[in-house]
Amino acid sequence: MLLTRILTAAALLAAFLTANFALGRPQFAVVVTIVVALAAYEWGKLCRLTSMIALLYALLLAATLGALALLLLPVATWHSSVLGMFVVAGLFWVLGVPIWLWRGVAGRVSGALPVAGIIVLVPAGLASISMQPWTLLGVLVFVWVADTAAYFTGRAFGRRKLAPSISPGKTWAGVGGALLATLAYAIICAIWIPTLAGRVTGIAWVPYIAGAGLLCFVSVVGDLFESALKRQAEVKDSGTLLPGHGGILDRIDSATATLPVGALLLHWIVAK
């Protein structure tokens, strides 16, 4: 199983790097739309929709993302509506989901989950399409650093469970490790990336570090939210498409939260 996971992860990384750097942004947008459609189908099944309704749900979300990307993401600028969607997604992850998780599995309204899927998947897809290749890679590496650090520190030092009723394997030690690792990564980026190095100076370090901490928080929340959705559906994985990993949602759960929030923060820090 470990070898299968490694091989699948290597194949996914190679496919992402090829699509992100070798394709033009319109072609890359098509790839992202397909990934969102696959994830939306898994989301629909986790919401206990029938296969046909889940397929229609996936096609609806893919069409929505494609139309928005075509209409609202010209090459040189961002439409204000795109920023508005990122703000809505950010509020959803920072406020809505933590409250939702705090209420517990029994307190969730399952009928709202398909609507939540739109807020989860469409802004994340738009963020992926709107970012330049190196920026997108940098945000995704942030997610990978957080996940890796949380795994190893949790295994080594984890005692107190973070959310045992949702994801018994996650610990507070893992969250602490993820926070320290991502702050270190953010500092390295601020020093070595020219677009950040010229702006993150003096007092600007305060919002920058706070933003990195916020990204780590929503990364954890995104992971927990998908875990809660799977627990409510009484399944281990969101799907079986990726050998050794489960489904698409199992691989992008943290990224769905981090990408729109990261796009907003980068817009404010770098573009302003």
Secondary structure, 3 states (H helix, E strand, C coil): CHHHHHHHHHHHHHHHHHHHHHCCHHHHHHHHHHHHHHHHHHHHHHCCCCHHHHHHHHHHHHHHHHHHHHHHCCCCCCCHHHHHHHHHHHHHHHHHHHHHHHHCHHHCCHHHHHHHHHHHHHHHHHHHHHCCHHHHHHHHHHHHHHHHHHHHHHHHHCCCEEECCCEEEEEHHHHHHHHHHHHHHHHHHHHHCHHHHCCCCHHHHHHHHHHHHHHHHHHHHHHHHHHHHHHHHCCCCCCCCECCCECHHHHHHHHHHHHHHHHHHHHHHHHC
